[in-house]
Amino acid sequence: MKTTRLTQMRTLAAIVLTVSIPPMTLSGATISGTSHDLSAMTNSAGQICVTCHTPHNAQAAQLVPLWNHAATAATFTLYSSSTLKAVPGQPSNQSKACLSCHDGTVALDSFGGKTPAGGGLMTGEDKLGTDLSDDHPVSFTYDAALATANGGLVTPASAASVDSAKVVPLFGGKLECASCHNPHDNTNTHFLRKANAGSALCLTCHNK
């Protein structure tokens, strides 16, 4: 009976993840061996997913479903430009989840509500820091009005995706880090949602 109950709970957790995060590949095999496989350095007993997600006792700050990692509390310097028509805000949930490692202020092994044991901070080129003024803007509404005002953007197919093929998702109508990067699949390197040969990923949004 206990085994059956455990199997049912695991199946339910998998269904919740799949329904809640449809644009993302959830197979651990795509993460294993990539830079997002933190199982060795975070003392997670070989568990790949637990650094970011947990089926039970998730963080109060639910940046994404079943979030298990400490959230950054940083205030970020945002991208700005005299030609920018979008209005970026402080990183919202999907982008804040990424920055909870990539801003370099939160220990990689700060997950599960435990005190970090030395997993360290993000360093090197993967550390974006809290100054995002030289990075692509995120957490802004990407809609038909923005595309018209900008004149060089593709009109999004819907509030859920820039393109009709749904390769580049929007989150609540906003473009976030996870619009261009899939943290669960490094097939295209740099966790890009599609290969950028010939600027193909860029041209999904930019009509140049």
C-alpha positions, 0 to 999 in steps of 0.5 A: 500500500505504501509503495502504491501511494508513493508511486501515485504521489510521484506521478502526481508531481510529474503531472503538476510539473508538466502542466505548469511548465509546458514550454520546458523540457523536464527530462533529467537526462537533458540536464545531467552533465551540463552546467545546470547539473549542480548535484555534485557541488551542492551536496544534493545526494546526486539529485539533479532537480532538487536544487531548484524544485521539490515536490514537497515543502517548496519555498514561500516565494513561488518564483516558478512551480515547486520552487526550492531555491532561495530567491535573490533579494537584490535590486537590479540596475535595468537596461535603458536606451533612448530608443527602447520602447519597452518598459523593463521592470525589476525581474519578475518570477521566471527571470528572478528564478534564474538570477537567484544563482546568476546574480552572484548574491545567493549561494548555489547550495542555498536550497531546501531551506537549509543553511548553505554548506559551501556551494559557493556563489556564481562566478565567471562569465555565468555571473551577470551580477546585479547590473543588467544595464548591458544585458538584454532587457527582461520582464517587460510586456511584449504585445502588439502595441510594443511591436507597433511602437518599436517598428522592428519587432515581430507582433507576438502570436499570442500572450503566451508565445512570440511565435506560432510554433511556441518556441519562444514563450512569453510569461503573463505576456512578458518576455523573461530570461526563460523566453530565450533560454530553456534551463532544462535543455542545453541541446543548443548550447547556452540553454538556448530555446533554438539554435541561433545560427544566422541569428535565428533565435534573435529574428524570432522577435526582431524583424530586421 
